[in-house]
Amino acid sequence: MKDLTHLISQEDLIRRRAEFKKVFFYRICGAGMGPAAVLMKQFGLQVEGADSAFYPPMSTYLETTGIPLHKLEDATPEFLKKYDLIVVGNSLSGKSEQARMIEKLGVPFTSFPAALGALVLKERQVIGICGTHGKTTTTFFMTQLLENLGEDPGYLVGGTIEGRDPARLGTGKYFPIEGDEYDSGYFHKISKFRLYELKHMILTSLEFDHADIFESVEKIEDEFRDVLPKLPGQVVMDLEYPSAKKLWNEYRGKTPAKGWIDYGPGAAAGPHAVETFEQGSRFRLSLNGTQETFETSAVGMHNVLNLSGCLLFLHSEGFAVDQLKVAAKQMGMVKRRQEVRGSYKGATVIDDFAHHPRAITVTIDAIKARFPGRRVVTVFEPVSATARSSVFQDEFRDSLAASEVVIIAKPDLATTALGGSDLDGQRLAREITQRHGKASACVSTLAPLREQIDQHVKSGDVLLILSNRTCLGLWESDFVDALH
């Protein structure tokens, strides 16, 4: 039975933050835990951590920071009692003996979003980049724009970036952060962005996802209903999504926020007249009633939308149009977002993270705009709890059929979606062929996946691999060695 007596509240964390000098991260190798630990160390706290296993890239990243790392079994009650605060990773089950041990220590404990918000971000202009799609890319775009404008932002990006750490404290007032809607800990069953002490929000999109923790899109809307009434700064929303429009209508003009800005193809602000090419895009935004043309290296309508939300925010914060035009020209991408990995049998191989029907649609559209006239062979591995459930059975069929060939790489892994059944991969492949006339197959292991790729891929094609893991081990196989 849980004992949350020593779970410290957000209010007490903020009120007593000068007391917390020595902080221990329990399960430090999580995708959010590691960067949060680094930010706290950069902030001046004494930080250490433990985990059951240490694997690259997180292990090598942490080692470069000088944070002392321990084996989980060495984090005994006697060892942990010397710390002022224990930050508990979301991977720790609330039913585990380790959870009971932490609860009984008498040491205050919390989740990493709560600790980060209260101890590090409280005084910063935190820009929460939220939504179902595009959070990681948009957070990185905002970070780069601020840097190109001469600012020194802090940031936390939930992805791997070539030549750059996923988090940095910075010295400037702005702090873009990926506002994940997934929950924060077994004792904090609320979205991470609710604890980051946001001052501003960009909502890129809002539709159903994370079927393992949310029963409906209305439950996700409720997470935003906690934050929107409290935001003192700018609120920027793409109203193409009914849930986003619902929140806009509920809260616009009724909160302390100093500005509400809507964007999207149907919005007055734009983006409009979008053109996208192999090496970039051109589009217009309406700023102060004037149509302004922007050019960028970012490719595809979805990336133009991601960038537009950032530009509209920055313009509302007083940055000049001419400065913004220069700042937007060169945008680096997060790894596994339309990342060209090489060529295979004369086909361009692209690695992408898309695992939601709408994300798949916009990704394939962007690939076709980037490589006009070329056949697209798509390999899709449904791995997330939502993707491997039947929730989007028909939507996947229709989004994937924009490719000329579809290979479903379905792992033998049951969904954890609430009340959901498993995605039927064989039916998905069959209906892509029957309804859309596209060649399609479903495989569940690496060898037949390689056979399908070899059977269908031709020189001049684009081989688009959509997976947020290893794609049945493809990215850990000798396939990688065969790329040129």
C-alpha positions, 0 to 999 in steps of 0.5 A: 500500500502506498504511503505518500506522507513524504511526497513533497507538494509543488508548493512546498518544493517552491517555498523550501527550494533553498533547502534542497542542495543534494538531490538523488535521481532514482532511475536516472537513465530515463529520457527525461530523468537524465537531462533533468539531472544535468540541468539541476547540476548546471543550476548548482545543485549536487546531483547523483543518480542510480539505475539498473543498467546504463546504455548509450546514448544516455549513459555516455551523455551522463558520464560527460557531465561528471554526475556520479552514477551508482548501481541501483542495488547500492542505493540502500536506505542508509545511502539515500538518507544523506540526500535532501530530495529524491527524484523518482523516475516514471519507470518505477512501478508504484507496486514495487518494493523499491517504491515502498523503500523510498516512501519509508525513508523520511526523505522528501521525494517527487517526480522530475517534472516537479523538481525541475519546475520548482527548483530550476524553471520557476523564474524562467520564461518557460515556453511549453511546446505541447501537443500530439505531434511535433513537440520535439521538432518544434522545441528544437526549432524554437531553441535554434531561432532564439540562438539565431536571434542572439539569445542564450536560451536554456532548453530541454528537447526530448530527442537526440540531436547531432552535436548537441546535448538534449538539455542546457540551462543557458543564461537567457530568460527564455526556456523552451521545453517539450511539454509531454502529456505523458504522466510524471510518476506513479504518484503524479498521474498528471502530464509533465507539462502541468509541473514545469511552471510554464509561462507560455504555451504553443499547442501544435496539435491535439488529438487522441494518443497515449491510449495506455493512460488516457481513455479518451481525447477529453481526458487529454483536454483536461490536462490542458484545462489545469494549465491554461487558466494559469498562464501569464504569457502567450498562448499559440494554438493550431486550431485545425484540431477540434480539441484545440478549438474547444480549449480556445473557445473555453479560455481565450480572453478569460485568463491572465494570458497577455496574448492568444494567437491562432495559426494554421492553413485556415487562420488569418496569420497563416502559414499561407502560400506554402511551397516545399522543395527538396532543400527547404520551404517558402511560406507567408505569415501575416504579421501586423496585417502585412504578408511577410515571406519566409524561407527555411531549410525545413521541409514539408507542411508539418515543419512549416507549421511547427516553425510558424508557431514559433515565429508567431510567438517570437513576433508577439514577444517583440522580435523584429520581422527582418530578424526573424526572417534571417533566424528561420533560414537554417533549421537543424533537425532532431535525429529520426525526423526525416533523417537520411541514413544513406542509400540501399540498392540505389534507394534513399533510406529515411528514418522517421519517428512517426507512429500516429496516422496523422503524423504518417500522412504528413510525413509521407506528404513531406517525403513526396514533396521533397523527392517528387516523382519517386516511389515511396516504399514505407516500412511501419513498425507499430510499437507505441501502446496506441499504435499497436492497438486497434484504435487507429486500425482504419486510419493507419490503412488510409494514411499508409496507402499514400505510399506505393508499397507498405510493409507492416513490421508488427512486433509480437507485443500485446497492446497496453491500451485501456480496454483496447484490442490489438492492431490486426497487422494482417488485416491492415496489409490486406485492406491496403491492397484491397481498398487502395490497390497498393502492394502490402505485407505484414511480417513479425520478425527481421528475416522476412522484413529484409526479404520484403525490403529486398523484393520491393525496393528499386533504385531511385525509390525512397525507403521510408522507415517509420519506427520509434524503436529498432524496427524489428531489429533492422537498425541493429542489423547488418542492414545498417552496414549495407547503407551507402 
